[in-house]
Amino acid sequence: MESNNEIIYKFTGNPFVDAGVWAICGWVEKEKPEELNKEDLKRLAKDITPLYLTSVWSKSIYSIFPNNPITNPSVKDKESRLKEFLNNLIEEVEPINDSGNCISCGRRDVKVIRTKTEIPLIGSGGLINYFPFGQPGADYCPSCTLAVQFSPLVMYSCVKLLLLHSNSGKVMRYWSKDALHDIRRQILEKDFTGCFDENYKNPRNALFHIIENIITKYDERWQDEKPSISLYHFTNYIQGPDLNVYNLPTPVFRFLAYLKQHPKYVDWKKILKRGYAHVDWNKIKDEEEYKNKINKVYDNLLNGISITRFFIDHKEKTAYGNWDLLSYYLKEVRMMEKRRLETLKRVGDELSEYIKNTQNIKRLNQLEQAKKYETLRNILRLIEKDRVKKSSNKALFTLDEFVIDLFPDGYLGWKETQDLLIFRVYENLHDWLVEQKELLSELNVEEEVMEEKNND
């Protein structure tokens, strides 16, 4: 094994530097950054020089490295200047040491202060007001600076640019593989389109598309991964640089991995469709027409907000997925305890049995329409009162179950409990509810009349 003195790259935790390192590894087909050498760097520099000089790529590069040799109109011999810049950095690349003042790797010393022309989002050269000690830029060693020059190869076009960063080697390896595959296609076909572009304009939707594609496309034990994943949506223009960061929670990644092998995966795609806002599905012909619309399922997953309501369709009295799928989401993403899940399932089963045995669809209708915690609580009380009259041997729930399992947060979390109980009823009574279409139609008319009155 090589010693540290012979290793020129390791991952740093800096998203731009690490992206460049992954681009180098992917291009020269090496598994680990520790395997890279200067010949690999020279090969990549030679390959990308003509790519970066194309008109489309130089436009992309401008929003990453403004006023560099490629984009500065005052520079005449752009090719020789770019080659000189990259080759000089390669010559200055040093093996990693035990320490150094580079703010990225911390393993090598800085030779030149870098500005936003070479490193995105670090400032504007002469505008030093906001820099410590009046420095015009930031302390990056030549090795880290060079790696950043290759980072556009694994960026993603989304109006601005997206940069994916993760501590998972598997996620980053496959992501860089897909991005570089598109670059190789551009070079082979001489069809230059800039950074990897799949026509996504919504960065949150793009993040889920990228992750779901990796999970689905590559056969790995993804549920065993516990990655930290961040998406940087940025521009680096001299005027108006911009940055938004989206973090995908690890439990959400594990949930997405679980979905891949679940028999109800088709239902998950339906749940996702229900998350898109302002879409007339009767007019939609293909995914391109809606994939950039706001998707509340994606947004809620990113922001830690429940998505249980998307598992049910009140109008069609339909549950999407099954309790196994929903409970995994609740346990993995919502961190719901096993006892609470068991209580919710049992109470949902009891409600299902009561509604079917009494043929009391109106009571189901009342459960669905409850708009307040007090209303839902009163409906459950009336159901229990009716069950007692019918000599039910067991209470719908105990006081402890009511307080601890059904409504642990009182009125704050009651809506999720309502959705879960209704989901279980829909799942249990699906076939029976289908048989009640005529009565359900009458109830839907009643609901519409009530809604019109409430809006008057």
C-alpha positions as CSV (number, residue, x, y, z in Angstrom):
1,M,0.0,0.0,0.0
2,E,1.2,3.5,-0.9
3,S,2.3,5.8,2.0
4,N,0.7,9.2,2.5
5,N,3.8,10.8,0.9
6,E,2.8,9.2,-2.4
7,I,-0.9,10.0,-2.3
8,I,-2.0,13.2,-4.0
9,Y,-5.7,13.0,-3.3
10,K,-8.1,12.1,-0.6
11,F,-11.6,13.3,-0.1
12,T,-11.8,16.5,1.9
13,G,-15.4,17.2,2.7
14,N,-15.3,20.3,0.5
15,P,-18.1,19.7,-2.1
16,F,-16.4,21.4,-5.0
17,V,-13.0,19.7,-4.4
18,D,-14.6,16.3,-3.8
19,A,-16.7,16.6,-7.0
20,G,-13.5,17.3,-8.9
21,V,-11.8,14.3,-7.4
22,W,-14.8,12.1,-8.3
23,A,-14.6,13.5,-11.8
24,I,-10.9,12.5,-12.1
25,C,-11.5,9.0,-10.7
26,G,-14.4,8.4,-13.0
27,W,-12.7,9.7,-16.1
28,V,-9.5,7.6,-15.7
29,E,-11.6,4.7,-14.3
30,K,-10.0,4.4,-10.8
31,E,-12.0,3.3,-7.8
32,K,-10.2,5.4,-5.1
33,P,-8.6,8.9,-5.1
34,E,-5.6,7.3,-3.4
35,E,-4.8,5.5,-6.7
36,L,-4.5,8.8,-8.8
37,N,-1.2,10.1,-10.1
38,K,-0.1,13.1,-12.2
39,E,-0.4,11.2,-15.4
40,D,-4.1,10.8,-14.7
41,L,-4.4,14.6,-14.2
42,K,-2.5,15.3,-17.4
43,R,-4.8,12.9,-19.4
44,L,-8.0,14.6,-18.1
45,A,-6.6,18.1,-18.6
46,K,-5.8,17.2,-22.2
47,D,-9.3,15.6,-22.8
48,I,-11.3,18.4,-21.3
49,T,-9.5,21.4,-22.9
50,P,-11.3,21.2,-26.3
51,L,-14.6,20.4,-24.4
52,Y,-14.4,23.5,-22.2
53,L,-13.6,25.7,-25.3
54,T,-16.8,24.9,-27.1
55,S,-19.3,27.7,-27.1
56,V,-21.9,25.9,-25.0
57,W,-19.4,24.7,-22.4
58,S,-17.8,28.1,-22.1
59,K,-21.2,29.6,-21.3
60,S,-21.6,27.0,-18.5
61,I,-18.1,27.6,-17.3
62,Y,-18.8,31.4,-17.0
63,S,-21.3,30.8,-14.2
64,I,-18.7,28.6,-12.4
65,F,-15.4,30.4,-13.1
66,P,-16.2,34.0,-14.2
67,N,-13.3,35.9,-15.9
68,N,-11.1,32.8,-16.3
69,P,-9.1,32.3,-19.5
70,I,-12.0,30.7,-21.3
71,T,-14.7,33.3,-20.5
72,N,-12.7,36.5,-20.4
73,P,-13.3,38.3,-23.8
74,S,-10.0,40.1,-23.5
75,V,-8.1,36.8,-23.7
76,K,-7.2,36.0,-27.3
77,D,-5.4,32.7,-27.2
78,K,-7.9,30.9,-24.9
79,E,-6.6,27.4,-25.6
80,S,-3.0,28.0,-24.8
81,R,-4.0,30.0,-21.7
82,L,-6.2,27.2,-20.4
83,K,-3.6,24.6,-21.1
84,E,-1.0,26.7,-19.3
85,F,-3.2,27.3,-16.3
86,L,-4.0,23.6,-15.9
87,N,-0.5,22.4,-16.5
88,N,1.0,24.9,-14.0
89,L,-1.4,23.6,-11.4
90,I,-0.5,20.0,-12.2
91,E,3.2,20.8,-11.8
92,E,2.5,22.3,-8.4
93,V,0.4,19.3,-7.2
94,E,2.1,17.7,-4.1
95,P,1.5,14.6,-2.1
96,I,-0.6,15.1,1.0
97,N,1.2,15.8,4.2
98,D,0.3,15.6,7.8
99,S,-0.6,19.2,8.0
100,G,-1.0,22.4,5.9
101,N,-2.8,25.7,5.7
102,C,-5.1,24.8,2.8
103,I,-8.7,25.4,4.1
104,S,-10.0,22.5,2.0
105,C,-7.6,19.5,2.6
106,G,-5.6,20.9,5.5
107,R,-2.7,18.7,4.3
108,R,-0.8,21.1,2.0
109,D,0.4,24.7,2.1
110,V,-1.1,27.5,0.0
111,K,1.0,29.1,-2.7
112,V,-1.4,31.6,-4.2
113,I,-4.6,33.1,-2.7
114,R,-7.5,32.0,-4.9
115,T,-10.5,34.1,-6.0
116,K,-13.9,33.2,-7.3
117,T,-12.4,33.0,-10.8
118,E,-10.9,29.7,-9.7
119,I,-13.0,28.6,-6.8
120,P,-16.8,29.2,-6.8
121,L,-18.5,31.2,-4.1
122,I,-15.4,32.5,-2.3
123,G,-15.7,36.3,-3.2
124,S,-14.9,38.8,-5.9
125,G,-11.1,39.4,-5.9
126,G,-10.7,43.0,-5.2
127,L,-13.9,43.3,-3.2
128,I,-12.2,42.5,0.1
129,N,-14.5,44.2,2.6
130,Y,-16.0,40.9,3.7
131,F,-12.8,38.9,3.9
132,P,-10.8,38.2,7.1
133,F,-7.6,40.3,7.3
134,G,-8.5,42.0,4.0
135,Q,-7.6,39.0,1.9
136,P,-8.9,39.0,-1.7
137,G,-9.9,35.3,-1.7
138,A,-9.4,32.0,0.1
139,D,-6.5,29.7,0.9
140,Y,-6.6,26.8,-1.5
141,C,-3.5,24.7,-2.3
142,P,-2.8,23.9,-6.0
143,S,-4.0,20.3,-5.7
144,C,-7.4,21.3,-4.4
145,T,-7.6,24.2,-6.9
146,L,-6.9,21.8,-9.7
147,A,-9.6,19.4,-8.6
148,V,-12.2,22.2,-8.6
149,Q,-11.4,22.9,-12.2
150,F,-12.7,19.4,-13.1
151,S,-15.9,19.7,-10.9
152,P,-18.1,20.9,-13.8
153,L,-17.9,17.4,-15.3
154,V,-20.1,16.1,-12.6
155,M,-22.4,19.1,-12.2
156,Y,-26.0,19.1,-13.3
157,S,-27.9,21.8,-15.2
158,C,-31.0,23.0,-13.5
159,V,-31.5,26.6,-14.6
160,K,-28.6,27.3,-12.2
161,L,-26.1,24.5,-11.5
162,L,-26.5,21.6,-9.1
163,L,-23.6,20.0,-7.2
164,L,-24.3,16.7,-5.4
165,H,-22.2,15.9,-2.4
166,S,-22.3,12.8,-0.2
167,N,-20.2,10.8,2.3
168,S,-21.4,7.7,0.5
169,G,-18.8,6.4,-2.0
170,K,-21.4,4.3,-3.7
171,V,-23.8,7.3,-4.3
172,M,-21.0,9.5,-5.6
173,R,-19.4,6.9,-7.7
174,Y,-22.6,6.1,-9.5
175,W,-23.6,9.7,-9.8
176,S,-20.3,10.7,-11.4
177,K,-20.5,7.7,-13.7
178,D,-23.9,8.9,-15.0
179,A,-22.7,12.5,-15.4
180,L,-19.5,11.5,-17.2
181,H,-21.3,9.1,-19.4
182,D,-23.3,12.1,-20.7
183,I,-20.0,14.0,-21.2
184,R,-18.5,11.2,-23.2
185,R,-21.7,11.1,-25.3
186,Q,-21.3,14.8,-26.1
187,I,-17.7,14.3,-27.2
188,L,-18.5,11.2,-29.3
189,E,-21.5,12.7,-31.0
190,K,-20.0,16.3,-31.2
191,D,-23.3,17.4,-29.7
192,F,-22.2,19.7,-26.9
193,T,-25.0,20.6,-24.4
194,G,-22.9,21.7,-21.4
195,C,-23.2,20.2,-17.9
196,F,-25.4,17.1,-17.6
197,D,-28.9,18.2,-18.4
198,E,-32.2,16.2,-18.2
199,N,-34.4,19.3,-18.5
200,Y,-35.1,19.7,-14.7
201,K,-35.8,23.2,-13.6
202,N,-37.0,22.4,-10.0
203,P,-33.9,21.5,-7.9
204,R,-35.9,19.6,-5.2
205,N,-37.5,17.4,-7.9
206,A,-34.1,17.0,-9.5
207,L,-32.6,15.8,-6.3
208,F,-35.2,13.0,-5.9
209,H,-34.9,12.1,-9.5
210,I,-31.1,11.7,-9.2
211,I,-31.3,9.6,-6.0
212,E,-34.2,7.4,-7.2
213,N,-32.4,6.8,-10.5
214,I,-29.2,5.7,-8.7
215,I,-31.2,3.4,-6.4
216,T,-33.2,1.9,-9.2
217,K,-30.5,1.6,-11.8
218,Y,-27.7,0.1,-9.7
219,D,-28.0,-3.1,-7.8
220,E,-26.7,-2.5,-4.4
221,R,-27.8,-3.1,-0.8
222,W,-29.0,0.5,-0.6
223,Q,-30.8,0.0,2.6
224,D,-27.5,-0.7,4.4
225,E,-26.2,2.7,3.3
226,K,-26.7,5.6,5.7
227,P,-25.5,8.5,3.6
228,S,-25.5,12.2,4.2
229,I,-26.6,13.8,1.0
230,S,-26.6,17.5,0.1
231,L,-27.4,19.3,-3.1
232,Y,-25.9,22.7,-3.8
233,H,-27.9,24.9,-6.2
234,F,-25.7,27.8,-7.2
235,T,-24.4,30.4,-9.5
236,N,-21.0,32.1,-9.2
237,Y,-21.6,35.3,-11.3
238,I,-19.6,38.3,-10.2
239,Q,-22.8,40.2,-9.7
240,G,-25.5,38.2,-8.0
241,P,-23.9,34.9,-6.9
242,D,-26.6,32.7,-5.3
243,L,-26.7,29.5,-3.3
244,N,-29.4,27.2,-1.9
245,V,-28.6,24.0,-0.1
246,Y,-31.0,21.0,0.1
247,N,-30.3,18.2,2.5
248,L,-31.8,14.8,2.0
249,P,-32.4,13.1,5.4
250,T,-30.7,9.7,5.8
251,P,-34.1,8.1,6.8
252,V,-35.7,9.4,3.6
253,F,-32.9,7.8,1.5
254,R,-33.4,4.5,3.3
255,F,-37.2,4.7,2.7
256,L,-36.6,5.3,-1.0
257,A,-34.2,2.3,-1.1
258,Y,-36.9,0.2,0.7
259,L,-39.5,1.2,-2.0
260,K,-37.3,-0.2,-4.8
261,Q,-38.1,-3.8,-3.7
262,H,-41.6,-3.3,-2.4
263,P,-44.5,-5.1,-4.2
264,K,-46.5,-1.8,-3.9
265,Y,-43.8,0.3,-5.7
266,V,-46.3,1.0,-8.5
267,D,-48.6,2.6,-5.8
268,W,-45.7,4.8,-4.7
269,K,-45.5,6.2,-8.2
270,K,-49.2,7.1,-7.9
271,I,-48.6,8.7,-4.5
272,L,-45.9,10.8,-6.1
273,K,-48.2,11.9,-8.8
274,R,-50.7,13.1,-6.2
275,G,-48.0,15.3,-4.8
276,Y,-47.8,17.5,-8.0
277,A,-49.6,20.8,-7.7
278,H,-51.8,22.4,-10.3
279,V,-51.7,19.5,-12.8
280,D,-54.7,18.6,-15.0
281,W,-54.0,14.9,-15.5
282,N,-56.6,14.6,-18.3
283,K,-54.4,16.9,-20.4
284,I,-51.0,15.4,-19.6
285,K,-49.3,13.4,-22.3
286,D,-45.8,12.7,-20.9
287,E,-43.6,13.4,-17.8
288,E,-42.0,16.5,-19.3
289,E,-45.3,18.4,-18.9
290,Y,-45.3,18.0,-15.1
291,K,-41.9,17.0,-13.7
292,N,-40.9,20.5,-12.8
293,K,-44.2,21.4,-11.0
294,I,-44.0,21.7,-7.2
295,N,-44.3,18.3,-5.6
296,K,-45.5,18.4,-2.0
297,V,-44.5,14.8,-1.4
298,Y,-40.8,15.7,-2.2
299,D,-41.0,19.0,-0.4
300,N,-42.5,17.5,2.7
301,L,-39.9,14.7,2.8
302,L,-37.1,17.3,2.6
303,N,-38.7,19.4,5.4
304,G,-39.7,16.7,7.8
305,I,-43.5,17.2,7.2
306,S,-45.8,14.2,7.1
307,I,-46.9,12.8,3.7
308,T,-49.6,10.4,5.1
309,R,-52.4,12.3,3.5
310,F,-51.0,11.5,0.0
311,F,-51.5,7.8,0.7
312,I,-55.3,8.2,0.7
313,D,-57.9,9.4,-1.8
314,H,-61.0,10.5,0.0
315,K,-63.0,11.0,-3.2
316,E,-62.4,7.5,-4.5
317,K,-62.2,6.0,-1.0
318,T,-58.9,4.4,-1.9
319,A,-55.7,3.6,0.0
320,Y,-52.4,3.7,-2.0
321,G,-49.9,1.1,-1.0
322,N,-50.6,-1.1,2.1
323,W,-50.1,-0.9,5.8
324,D,-46.6,-2.5,5.5
325,L,-45.5,0.3,3.2
326,L,-47.0,3.1,5.2
327,S,-45.9,1.8,8.5
328,Y,-42.3,1.5,7.2
329,Y,-42.4,5.2,6.3
330,L,-43.9,6.0,9.7
331,K,-41.2,4.0,11.5
332,E,-38.2,4.9,9.4
333,V,-38.9,8.6,8.5
334,R,-41.4,9.8,11.1
335,M,-39.7,7.8,13.9
336,M,-43.0,6.5,15.1
337,E,-42.7,3.9,17.9
338,K,-43.8,0.3,17.4
339,R,-46.5,0.5,20.1
340,R,-48.2,3.5,18.5
341,L,-48.2,1.8,15.1
342,E,-49.8,-1.3,16.6
343,T,-52.4,0.7,18.3
344,L,-53.3,2.7,15.2
345,K,-53.5,-0.5,13.2
346,R,-55.8,-2.2,15.7
347,V,-58.1,0.8,16.1
348,G,-58.3,1.1,12.3
349,D,-59.2,-2.6,12.1
350,E,-61.9,-2.1,14.8
351,L,-63.3,0.9,13.0
352,S,-63.4,-1.1,9.7
353,E,-65.3,-3.9,11.4
354,Y,-67.8,-1.5,13.0
355,I,-68.5,0.4,9.7
356,K,-69.0,-2.8,7.7
357,N,-71.1,-4.6,10.3
358,T,-73.3,-1.6,10.9
359,Q,-73.3,-0.6,7.2
360,N,-72.7,2.9,8.6
361,I,-70.9,4.6,5.8
362,K,-72.1,8.0,7.0
363,R,-69.9,7.5,10.1
364,L,-66.9,7.0,7.8
365,N,-68.0,10.1,6.0
366,Q,-67.9,12.0,9.3
367,L,-64.4,10.6,10.2
368,E,-63.2,11.9,6.8
369,Q,-64.8,15.4,7.1
370,A,-63.7,16.2,10.6
371,K,-61.8,19.5,10.4
372,K,-61.0,19.9,14.1
373,Y,-59.4,17.8,16.8
374,E,-62.5,18.2,18.9
375,T,-64.7,17.0,16.1
376,L,-62.7,13.8,15.4
377,R,-62.5,13.1,19.2
378,N,-66.3,13.4,19.4
379,I,-66.9,11.1,16.4
380,L,-64.7,8.4,18.0
381,R,-66.7,8.9,21.2
382,L,-70.0,8.4,19.4
383,I,-68.7,5.3,17.6
384,E,-67.6,3.8,21.0
385,K,-71.0,4.7,22.5
386,D,-72.7,2.9,19.6
387,R,-70.4,-0.1,20.0
388,V,-71.3,-0.3,23.7
389,K,-75.0,-0.3,22.8
390,K,-74.3,-3.3,20.5
391,S,-72.6,-5.1,23.4
392,S,-69.0,-4.9,22.1
393,N,-66.8,-6.9,24.4
394,K,-63.7,-4.7,24.0
395,A,-63.2,-1.0,24.2
396,L,-62.1,0.8,21.0
397,F,-59.1,2.0,22.9
398,T,-58.0,2.5,26.5
399,L,-57.3,5.9,28.1
400,D,-53.5,5.3,27.9
401,E,-53.8,4.4,24.2
402,F,-55.9,7.5,23.5
403,V,-53.3,9.8,25.2
404,I,-50.1,8.0,24.4
405,D,-50.7,6.4,21.0
406,L,-53.6,8.0,19.2
407,F,-53.0,11.7,20.1
408,P,-49.6,12.0,21.9
409,D,-49.4,15.7,20.9
410,G,-53.1,16.5,21.5
411,Y,-54.5,18.8,18.9
412,L,-51.1,19.4,17.3
413,G,-50.8,16.0,15.6
414,W,-54.4,14.9,15.3
415,K,-54.6,15.2,11.5
416,E,-51.9,12.5,10.9
417,T,-53.8,10.2,13.2
418,Q,-57.0,10.8,11.3
419,D,-55.3,10.1,8.0
420,L,-53.8,6.8,9.4
421,L,-57.1,5.5,10.7
422,I,-58.9,6.3,7.4
423,F,-56.1,4.7,5.5
424,R,-56.5,1.5,7.4
425,V,-60.3,1.6,6.9
426,Y,-59.9,2.1,3.2
427,E,-57.4,-0.7,3.0
428,N,-59.6,-3.2,4.9
429,L,-62.9,-2.3,3.2
430,H,-61.7,-1.7,-0.4
431,D,-63.8,-4.4,-2.0
432,W,-66.8,-3.6,0.2
433,L,-66.6,0.1,-0.5
434,V,-66.5,-0.6,-4.3
435,E,-69.8,-2.4,-3.8
436,Q,-71.3,0.7,-2.2
437,K,-70.7,3.0,-5.2
438,E,-74.2,4.2,-5.4
439,L,-74.4,5.2,-1.8
440,L,-70.9,6.7,-1.9
441,S,-72.0,8.8,-4.9
442,E,-74.9,10.2,-2.9
443,L,-72.6,11.0,0.0
444,N,-70.2,12.8,-2.4
445,V,-73.1,14.9,-3.6
446,E,-73.9,15.7,0.0
447,E,-70.3,16.7,0.6
448,E,-70.2,19.0,-2.4
449,V,-73.4,20.7,-1.2
450,M,-71.9,21.1,2.3
451,E,-68.7,22.6,0.9
452,E,-70.7,25.1,-1.2
453,K,-72.7,26.2,1.9
454,N,-69.5,26.6,3.9
455,N,-68.0,28.7,1.2
456,D,-71.1,31.0,0.9
